[in-house]
Amino acid sequence: MATQVLEQQQKLEALLGRTPRPALRRRRWMIAAGAVVLLGVATGVWRITAAPPAAQFGTAQVKRQTIAKTINATGTLQAVTTVQVGTQVSGTISELDADFNSQVKKDQVIARLDPSQLQAQLEQANATWLGTQATVQAAQNNVLAADAGVQAAQANVDRTDSALQDAQTAFDRTQKLVQAGAAPAMNLPTAQATLTQANAQKQQAVAQLNQAKAQAQATRSQVNQTQAQAEQAKAAVDVAKVNLDHTVIKAPIDGVVVARNVDVGQTVAASLQAPTVFLIANDLTRMQVLANIDEADVGQLTQSSKVSFTVDAYPTDVFRGRVAQVRLQPQTVQNVVTYTAVIDVANPDLKLKPGMTATVTVVAAESDNVPVVPNSALRFRPDTQAAPAKVSRGPMVWKVEAGKLTPVTVQTGITDGVRTEIVAGDLKEGDAVAVPLAGSNGAKSASAPAKSPFAAGATGGRGGR
């Protein structure tokens, strides 16, 4: 091509009658050499771009190892048994016998309230009780007097009855004598009047007897009433004693004081709810983790699940536990439903403290000594001339043999998010499988063949003078 350009330029100069000068002649040779170099570079670029790229992938080996499917969650540590110690009476704290982290025993005195007001209430209740006891005694004496009145009324009834019988006998005798003519008839009205009077006196005596009995019954009712008042006063004394006893606050269990909410001189008011004075944990060598498990994972938890967790205070220590309970009550926060899993934890060194945040890992499933491949091998899909045109659907990896890719359909098991168990498939330990190169998503696709810039139909050209 450079020769044709040179010949055309020489013909043009011959027609114009010009004789080539040396400088012009050197210029022509430089143009021709540049054209040759340009032609070589273009040809090399075309050959590079036209060739199909080789498949881009890395390799990984099939290995046998233990793989576990895990559930991750966060939780809070707390003591197995925590008791809030309060006060049932109001008063001023006069003494504190326990502080934060104090070891206490059951029934040990840990605080006292000022007892002066409650002591006065007890004395007042005792005085009222003694007064009601005196009232009961007086009512019982009234009963005795009423019983004596009943007996006197009964004796009066008996006397009037005897008098009535005598009057009746005298009337009957007088009546017979008058009828026989042995006594004057005037004696009969007198005997009749005496009989009537005796009968009236008996009826009066009977009425008095009934009145005495009613009065005796009333006095007995008064005794019952005063006895009830005395029992009520005695109950008030008992309540005052109990309130006075409650001024001494005792530990309900053996344990350690986790929190103290009052100071000496502080007034506590017990109204509808007892104020909390101390918080005592029963045994910090046994603790619990309350873990929030997502609803999608809660079905995989069992009491045999292995549990491990870490806390920020000891980032290099891994603590073990077991699932003791999965509570049925759901917790919904921002439309995310979780369930509380109770995890029992041994804490012999007392490293773990109530309120710590635990990062929990639960082993939901585990397989020992099984072939595994990286998850990236299952995602790898080549699109180059090195791969077959047809592959099957389903889980698949690409085995690398002598630089060639062979698809292998596999059956997968559990995964830990990085590796996946191979349950079935034409793979064995040590086989190489294709994985995407770092920073790529699968193998790169082959580019379309590039066209030569000098092929037919290429546009563009170099113009001359």
C-alpha positions in Angstrom: 0.0 0.0 0.0 2.9 2.3 0.8 4.4 1.5 -2.6 1.2 2.4 -4.4 1.2 5.8 -2.6 4.8 6.4 -3.6 4.2 5.5 -7.2 1.1 7.8 -7.4 3.1 10.7 -6.0 6.0 10.1 -8.5 3.5 10.1 -11.4 2.1 13.3 -10.2 5.5 15.0 -10.1 6.4 13.7 -13.5 3.2 15.2 -15.0 4.0 18.5 -13.3 7.6 18.4 -14.7 9.2 18.4 -11.3 12.4 16.7 -10.3 12.3 15.1 -6.7 14.6 16.8 -4.3 16.5 14.9 -1.6 14.5 16.3 1.3 11.3 15.5 -0.4 12.5 12.1 -1.1 13.3 11.4 2.6 9.9 12.6 3.6 8.3 10.2 1.2 10.2 7.3 2.8 9.2 8.3 6.3 5.5 8.4 5.3 5.8 5.0 3.8 7.5 3.5 6.9 4.8 5.0 9.2 2.1 3.5 7.1 3.8 0.0 7.4 4.0 0.3 11.2 0.4 1.4 11.5 -0.7 -1.6 9.4 1.2 -4.0 11.7 -0.3 -2.5 14.9 -3.8 -2.7 13.5 -3.3 -6.3 12.5 -2.1 -7.3 16.0 -5.1 -5.6 17.7 -7.5 -7.4 15.4 -6.0 -10.7 16.1 -6.1 -10.2 19.9 -9.7 -9.0 20.0 -11.0 -11.6 17.5 -9.8 -14.6 19.6 -12.3 -15.9 22.1 -11.2 -15.5 25.8 -10.4 -18.5 27.9 -12.8 -19.4 30.7 -12.1 -17.3 33.9 -12.4 -19.2 37.1 -10.6 -20.4 40.2 -10.6 -23.8 41.8 -11.3 -25.3 45.2 -11.0 -28.9 46.4 -13.7 -31.1 47.8 -12.9 -31.8 51.4 -14.3 -34.0 54.2 -15.0 -32.2 57.5 -17.6 -31.5 60.1 -20.2 -29.0 59.1 -23.0 -27.4 61.2 -26.0 -25.4 60.5 -26.3 -22.6 63.1 -28.8 -20.1 64.4 -27.5 -16.7 65.5 -29.3 -14.5 68.1 -28.7 -12.1 70.9 -29.9 -12.4 74.5 -29.5 -11.1 78.0 -28.0 -12.9 81.0 -29.9 -13.1 84.3 -30.0 -15.1 87.4 -32.2 -18.2 87.5 -34.0 -16.9 90.6 -34.2 -13.2 91.4 -36.4 -11.9 94.3 -37.5 -8.3 94.8 -37.4 -7.6 98.5 -39.9 -4.9 99.5 -41.6 -3.5 102.6 -45.3 -3.9 103.4 -45.4 -0.9 105.8 -44.5 2.7 105.3 -41.7 4.4 107.3 -38.2 5.8 107.4 -35.2 3.6 106.8 -33.3 3.6 110.1 -30.7 0.9 109.5 -29.2 -0.9 106.5 -27.4 -4.2 107.2 -26.7 -5.2 103.6 -25.2 -3.4 100.6 -24.4 -4.1 96.9 -22.8 -7.6 96.3 -23.4 -8.6 100.0 -23.8 -12.3 100.6 -27.0 -12.9 102.6 -28.7 -15.9 104.2 -32.4 -16.6 104.5 -34.1 -14.7 107.4 -31.0 -12.5 107.9 -31.9 -8.9 108.9 -30.9 -6.7 106.0 -32.7 -3.4 106.9 -34.9 -1.8 109.6 -37.6 0.9 109.6 -38.3 3.3 112.4 -40.8 1.4 114.6 -42.0 4.3 116.9 -45.3 5.0 115.1 -46.2 1.4 114.7 -45.3 0.7 118.3 -47.7 3.4 119.4 -50.4 1.9 117.2 -49.8 -1.5 118.9 -50.2 0.0 122.3 -53.4 1.7 121.3 -54.8 -1.5 119.9 -53.9 -3.3 123.2 -55.8 -0.7 125.2 -58.9 -1.1 123.0 -58.7 -4.8 123.4 -58.5 -4.6 127.2 -61.6 -2.2 127.2 -63.6 -4.7 125.2 -62.6 -7.5 127.5 -64.0 -5.5 130.4 -67.2 -4.9 128.5 -67.5 -8.7 127.9 -67.1 -9.3 131.6 -69.8 -6.8 132.4 -72.2 -8.4 129.9 -71.5 -11.8 131.4 -72.4 -10.4 134.9 -75.7 -9.0 133.4 -76.4 -12.5 132.1 -76.0 -13.9 135.7 -78.4 -11.2 137.0 -80.9 -11.9 134.3 -80.7 -15.6 135.1 -81.4 -14.8 138.8 -84.4 -12.7 137.7 -85.7 -15.6 135.7 -85.3 -17.9 138.7 -87.2 -15.4 140.9 -89.9 -15.0 138.4 -90.2 -18.8 138.2 -90.5 -19.0 142.0 -93.2 -16.4 141.9 -95.1 -18.4 139.3 -94.8 -21.5 141.5 -96.1 -19.5 144.5 -99.1 -18.0 142.6 -99.9 -21.5 141.2 -100.0 -22.9 144.7 -102.2 -20.0 145.8 -104.5 -20.7 142.8 -104.8 -24.3 143.7 -105.7 -23.4 147.3 -108.3 -20.9 146.1 -109.7 -23.5 143.7 -110.0 -26.1 146.6 -111.7 -23.5 148.9 -114.1 -22.6 146.2 -115.0 -26.2 145.5 -115.5 -27.0 149.2 -117.6 -23.8 149.8 -119.7 -24.6 146.7 -120.5 -28.2 148.1 -121.3 -26.8 151.6 -123.6 -24.2 150.2 -125.4 -26.8 148.1 -125.7 -29.1 151.1 -127.0 -26.1 153.2 -124.2 -26.5 155.7 -122.8 -23.0 154.8 -124.5 -19.8 154.1 -124.8 -18.9 150.4 -122.9 -15.6 150.9 -119.6 -17.5 151.3 -119.7 -18.7 147.7 -119.1 -15.3 146.0 -116.2 -14.6 148.4 -114.5 -18.0 147.5 -115.1 -17.2 143.8 -113.4 -13.8 144.1 -110.5 -15.4 145.9 -110.1 -17.9 143.1 -110.3 -15.3 140.4 -107.7 -13.2 142.2 -105.3 -16.1 142.6 -105.7 -17.0 138.9 -104.8 -13.4 137.9 -101.8 -13.4 140.1 -100.5 -16.6 138.5 -100.9 -15.1 135.0 -99.0 -12.0 136.1 -96.3 -14.2 137.5 -96.1 -16.1 134.2 -95.8 -12.8 132.3 -93.0 -11.7 134.7 -91.2 -15.0 134.1 -91.4 -14.6 130.3 -90.1 -11.0 130.6 -87.2 -12.2 132.8 -86.3 -14.9 130.2 -86.4 -12.4 127.4 -84.1 -10.1 129.4 -81.7 -12.9 130.0 -81.6 -13.7 126.3 -80.9 -10.1 125.5 -78.0 -10.0 128.0 -76.6 -13.1 126.4 -76.8 -11.4 123.0 -75.0 -8.5 124.5 -72.3 -10.9 125.7 -71.9 -12.3 122.1 -71.7 -8.7 120.7 -69.1 -7.7 123.2 -67.1 -10.9 122.6 -67.1 -10.1 118.9 -65.9 -6.6 119.6 -63.2 -8.1 121.8 -62.1 -10.5 118.9 -62.0 -7.5 116.6 -59.8 -5.6 119.0 -57.6 -8.7 119.4 -57.3 -8.9 115.5 -56.3 -5.2 115.5 -53.6 -6.0 118.1 -52.3 -8.9 115.9 -52.2 -6.6 112.8 -50.3 -4.0 114.8 -47.9 -6.6 115.9 -47.4 -7.9 112.3 -46.8 -4.3 111.1 -44.3 -3.8 113.8 -42.5 -7.0 112.8 -42.5 -5.8 109.2 -40.3 -2.9 110.3 -37.5 -5.5 110.3 -36.7 -6.5 106.7 -35.3 -10.0 106.3 -33.8 -11.8 103.3 -36.3 -14.3 101.9 -33.6 -16.5 100.3 -29.9 -17.2 100.3 -28.1 -15.2 97.7 -26.3 -12.0 96.8 -27.6 -8.5 96.8 -27.7 -7.3 93.2 -29.4 -3.9 93.8 -30.0 -1.6 96.8 -32.6 1.0 96.1 -32.8 3.0 99.5 -30.5 4.8 101.9 -30.6 5.4 105.6 -33.1 8.2 106.4 -35.1 7.7 103.2 -38.9 7.4 103.6 -40.7 4.5 101.8 -44.4 4.6 101.3 -46.3 1.3 100.9 -49.7 2.0 99.4 -51.0 -0.1 96.5 -47.6 -1.6 95.7 -44.8 -2.5 98.0 -41.7 -0.5 97.1 -38.6 -2.5 96.2 -35.8 -2.1 98.7 -33.3 -4.9 97.6 -32.9 -7.2 94.6 -31.4 -10.5 95.6 -30.2 -13.2 93.2 -30.4 -16.7 94.5 -27.3 -18.3 93.0 -25.0 -16.7 90.4 -23.2 -19.9 89.7 -26.3 -20.9 87.7 -27.6 -18.4 85.2 -29.9 -18.1 82.2 -29.7 -16.4 78.8 -32.9 -15.1 77.5 -32.3 -15.2 73.7 -34.5 -13.7 71.1 -35.0 -16.3 68.3 -36.5 -15.3 65.0 -39.8 -17.0 64.1 -38.2 -18.5 61.0 -35.6 -20.4 63.2 -37.6 -21.3 66.3 -38.9 -24.5 64.8 -35.3 -25.9 64.6 -34.6 -25.5 68.4 -34.7 -28.6 70.6 -33.5 -29.3 74.1 -30.6 -31.3 72.7 -29.3 -28.4 70.6 -25.8 -27.3 71.4 -25.5 -23.7 72.4 -22.5 -21.5 72.7 -22.3 -17.7 73.3 -19.8 -14.9 73.9 -20.0 -11.7 75.8 -18.2 -8.4 75.2 -16.4 -8.6 78.6 -14.6 -11.8 77.5 -14.4 -11.8 73.7 -12.0 -14.7 73.6 -14.0 -17.0 75.9 -16.8 -19.2 74.6 -19.4 -20.3 77.1 -21.6 -23.3 76.7 -25.3 -23.9 77.6 -28.4 -25.9 76.8 -31.9 -24.9 75.7 -34.2 -25.4 78.7 -37.4 -23.8 77.4 -38.9 -22.0 74.4 -41.6 -19.6 75.6 -44.8 -19.5 73.7 -45.4 -15.8 74.1 -44.3 -14.0 71.0 -42.4 -10.6 71.1 -43.2 -8.3 68.2 -40.9 -5.3 67.6 -41.3 -3.3 64.3 -43.2 -6.2 62.7 -40.4 -8.7 63.6 -41.7 -11.7 65.6 -39.3 -13.4 67.9 -39.7 -16.0 70.7 -37.7 -16.2 73.9 -35.5 -19.2 74.4 -34.3 -19.9 77.9 -30.7 -21.2 77.9 -29.3 -22.6 81.2 -25.6 -21.7 81.7 -23.1 -22.8 84.4 -21.1 -19.9 85.9 -18.7 -21.5 88.4 -16.1 -18.7 88.0 -18.7 -16.0 88.4 -17.5 -14.3 85.2 -21.0 -13.8 83.8 -23.0 -11.1 85.4 -26.7 -10.2 85.3 -27.6 -7.9 82.4 -24.7 -8.8 80.1 -25.5 -9.1 76.4 -24.8 -12.5 74.9 -24.2 -13.3 71.2 -25.7 -16.8 70.9 -25.0 -19.5 68.4 -27.3 -22.5 68.4 -26.3 -25.6 66.4 -29.5 -26.7 64.7 -28.0 -29.5 62.7 -24.5 -31.1 62.4 -22.8 -33.7 60.1 -19.4 -35.3 60.9 -16.8 -36.2 58.3 -18.9 -35.4 55.2 -17.7 -34.0 51.8 -18.2 -30.3 51.5 -17.7 -27.7 48.8 -17.7 -23.8 49.0 -21.0 -22.2 48.4 -19.4 -20.2 45.6 -18.9 -23.5 43.7 -22.7 -24.0 43.6 -23.2 -20.4 42.3 -20.6 -20.7 39.6 -22.0 -20.7 36.0 -19.5 -20.4 33.1 -20.5 -18.8 29.8 -17.4 -19.7 27.7 -16.5 -22.1 24.9 -14.9 -24.3 27.6 -18.3 -25.2 29.0 -20.8 -27.7 27.5 -23.8 -26.3 25.7 -26.4 -28.2 27.8 -26.5 -28.7 31.5 -29.1 -30.1 33.8 -31.1 -28.1 36.3 -30.8 -28.3 40.1 -27.8 -28.0 42.4 -24.7 -28.4 40.3 -20.9 -27.9 40.5 -18.4 -27.8 37.7 -15.6 -30.3 38.1 -12.2 -29.2 36.6 -10.4 -32.0 34.8 -7.3 -31.2 32.6 -8.4 -27.6 32.3 -11.9 -28.6 31.1 -15.2 -28.0 32.9 -17.6 -30.9 33.5 -21.0 -30.3 35.1 -21.9 -32.6 38.1 -25.4 -32.7 39.5 -25.3 -33.0 43.3 -27.7 -33.4 46.2 -26.9 -30.9 49.0 -27.3 -31.2 52.7 -26.9 -28.6 55.4 -24.9 -25.5 55.0 -23.1 -23.2 57.4 -23.4 -20.2 55.1 -19.8 -20.7 53.7 -19.7 -24.4 52.9 -22.4 -26.9 51.9 -22.6 -30.6 52.5 -22.7 -32.9 49.4 -25.0 -35.8 50.1 -24.9 -37.4 46.6 -23.1 -36.8 43.3 -20.1 -37.8 41.3 -17.6 -36.1 43.6 -15.0 -37.4 45.9 -12.5 -36.0 48.3 -9.7 -34.1 46.5 -11.7 -33.3 43.3 -11.2 -29.8 42.0 -14.3 -27.7 41.4 -14.6 -24.3 39.7 -15.3 -21.2 41.8 -15.7 -17.6 40.7 -12.5 -15.5 40.7 -12.3 -12.9 43.5 -14.3 -9.8 42.7 -16.3 -11.5 40.0 -19.8 -13.0 40.0 -19.3 -16.3 38.1 -17.1 -16.7 35.1 -16.8 -13.9 32.5 -18.8 -14.4 29.3 -17.0 -14.7 26.0 -17.0 -11.5 24.0 -18.2 -11.4 20.4 -15.4 -11.7 17.8 -14.0 -8.3 16.9 -14.0 -7.2 13.2 -10.8 -6.3 11.4 -10.5 -2.6 10.8 -9.3 -3.5 7.3 -12.1 -5.9 6.5 -14.7 -5.1 3.8 -17.3 -2.6 4.9 -15.0 -0.9 7.4 -15.4 2.8 7.3 -12.9 5.5 7.4 -9.6 6.0 5.6 -6.6 8.3 5.2 -6.9 11.2 2.8 -4.0 12.5 0.7 -2.9 15.9 -0.5 
